[in-house]
Amino acid sequence: MKVSIVGAGGEVGRMLAIHLLRAGLLRRGDVLQLVGHGEVSTARKLLAMRVDLLDGFDEVQPEIEVVSSLDAIEGDIIVMTAGSTISPDYPTRRDLAAANKPLFEDFATAVATHGSGREIIVVVSNPVELAVDVVARRIDRHRVLGMGAQQDSLRFARALADDLGVHRTRVHAWVLGEHGDGMVPIWSGVQLLGADPKESSKRVLKLRDGTQLKHFDARIQAARSAVMTLMNEGDIEASYQAVHQLSPDLRILIEPFITHHCLNATANATANATCDLVQALTTGRDSIVAAQVKLAGETHGLNTVCGMPVIVNAGGWSNVACPDLAEEEKIRLLQSCENIASNLELWNR
């Protein structure tokens, strides 16, 4: 197996390489391809990174190679991590879309022109919906997945597990829709594994404390405003403490906002969620993960990019495994997808 990381010299790309090797997903005979953009400084960084990884993971002994052109990508699984992130230079998703779209198009063209026709693309770069849409226009949409929904789902599970006093592996939770403020936490599908279903439902209901999705946007705005006041005062510890008092569905939106502000990335969380997708794509059996995919009416009549639970295997994703939704969840999901479709139309002009 060969895994290519596009943008491997960035913080997320570098951390992903470490996570892939540490998780044992690449072994003797496999290849990790570090892909740059042809700049001398990037090539130098990747060459040094290659040697550092070999020193750190010699026992694993995959082959690690460096290439400086998108045309040289050869991965069976290609992870796209390159591009700008939200910053003072690109403060909104629209700004980010304008900055990254040319890169997404160059990448899609390179894969469509020089690829094997069997490779699977895992998109990390943002806006993830735009990247998935651009790439899925050039290759089979079933071989393109964005990892945002998996990351959001893992964050929701962690927040729930923290409040329930259990390990995250005991909590099953989905976050669908947009990878952003339009996300849809699926409270109705939360399960505490290994617990009595009635007791589990009662504990989850208590955590939700009567909140409704129709008020979610207003709650996001109020929570973010309060936390930003603390951040502007330079009190990051108080910011995190304030977030910890929020309900789990809000915490998964506001906490990464603080982390990104401090570190310019959420590299470990991103790498971990991406490894989940890579592992699911290489196990040799069907698995269910959350991912942004380009839908064509598979569920709820949706025809846009949306975060959904999907069945995946070595060939990509095959079917949507959307759970039964509460009515308010369905309404918010449709609204989220409508917003995604509108954004894609605007960004693709």
TAHUMO-V33329 format. One record per backbone hydrogen bond with DSSP energy under -0.5 kcal/mol. NH is the residue of the N-H (numbers start at 1). CO is the residue of the C=O. If there is no record, write none. Layout:
[[NH | CO] [NH | CO]]
//
This chain:
[[3 | 31] [4 | 77] [5 | 33] [6 | 4] [6 | 79] [7 | 5] [7 | 35] [8 | 5] [8 | 35] [10 | 7] [13 | 7] [14 | 10] [15 | 11] [16 | 12] [17 | 13] [18 | 14] [19 | 15] [20 | 16] [21 | 17] [22 | 18] [23 | 19] [24 | 21] [25 | 20] [26 | 20] [29 | 61] [30 | 27] [31 | 1] [32 | 63] [33 | 3] [33 | 31] [34 | 32] [34 | 65] [35 | 5] [35 | 33] [36 | 34] [36 | 67] [43 | 39] [44 | 40] [45 | 41] [46 | 42] [47 | 43] [48 | 44] [49 | 45] [50 | 46] [51 | 47] [52 | 48] [53 | 49] [54 | 50] [55 | 51] [56 | 52] [57 | 53] [60 | 57] [61 | 57] [63 | 30] [65 | 32] [67 | 34] [72 | 69] [73 | 70] [76 | 2] [77 | 2] [78 | 120] [79 | 4] [79 | 77] [80 | 78] [80 | 122] [81 | 6] [81 | 79] [82 | 6] [87 | 90] [96 | 92] [97 | 93] [98 | 94] [99 | 95] [100 | 96] [101 | 97] [104 | 100] [105 | 101] [106 | 102] [107 | 103] [108 | 104] [109 | 105] [110 | 106] [111 | 107] [112 | 108] [113 | 109] [114 | 110] [115 | 111] [120 | 76] [121 | 143] [122 | 78] [122 | 120] [123 | 121] [123 | 145] [124 | 80] [124 | 122] [125 | 80] [131 | 127] [132 | 128] [133 | 129] [134 | 130] [135 | 131] [136 | 132] [137 | 133] [137 | 134] [138 | 135] [139 | 135] [143 | 140] [144 | 141] [145 | 121] [146 | 292] [147 | 123] [150 | 290] [151 | 147] [152 | 148] [153 | 149] [154 | 150] [155 | 151] [156 | 152] [157 | 153] [158 | 154] [159 | 155] [160 | 156] [161 | 157] [162 | 158] [163 | 159] [164 | 160] [165 | 161] [166 | 161] [170 | 167] [171 | 168] [172 | 170] [172 | 191] [173 | 171] [176 | 184] [177 | 307] [178 | 182] [180 | 178] [183 | 180] [184 | 176] [186 | 174] [187 | 185] [189 | 186] [190 | 187] [191 | 172] [193 | 170] [193 | 191] [195 | 192] [200 | 196] [201 | 197] [202 | 198] [203 | 199] [204 | 200] [205 | 201] [206 | 202] [207 | 203] [208 | 204] [209 | 205] [210 | 205] [211 | 208] [215 | 212] [216 | 213] [219 | 215] [220 | 216] [221 | 217] [222 | 218] [223 | 219] [224 | 220] [225 | 221] [226 | 222] [227 | 223] [228 | 224] [229 | 225] [230 | 226] [231 | 227] [232 | 228] [233 | 229] [234 | 231] [235 | 230] [236 | 234] [239 | 235] [240 | 236] [241 | 237] [242 | 238] [243 | 239] [244 | 240] [245 | 241] [245 | 242] [246 | 243] [250 | 247] [251 | 247] [252 | 248] [253 | 250] [254 | 250] [255 | 251] [257 | 253] [258 | 254] [259 | 255] [260 | 256] [261 | 257] [262 | 258] [263 | 259] [264 | 260] [270 | 266] [271 | 267] [272 | 268] [273 | 269] [274 | 270] [275 | 271] [276 | 272] [277 | 273] [278 | 274] [279 | 275] [280 | 276] [281 | 277] [282 | 278] [282 | 279] [283 | 279] [287 | 312] [289 | 287] [289 | 310] [291 | 308] [292 | 146] [293 | 291] [293 | 306] [295 | 293] [295 | 304] [297 | 302] [302 | 299] [306 | 293] [307 | 177] [308 | 291] [308 | 306] [310 | 289] [311 | 319] [312 | 287] [312 | 310] [313 | 316] [316 | 313] [317 | 142] [318 | 311] [319 | 311] [321 | 309] [330 | 326] [331 | 327] [332 | 328] [333 | 329] [334 | 330] [335 | 331] [336 | 332] [337 | 333] [338 | 334] [339 | 335] [340 | 336] [341 | 337] [342 | 338] [343 | 339] [344 | 340] [345 | 341] [346 | 342] [347 | 343] [348 | 344] [349 | 346]]
//
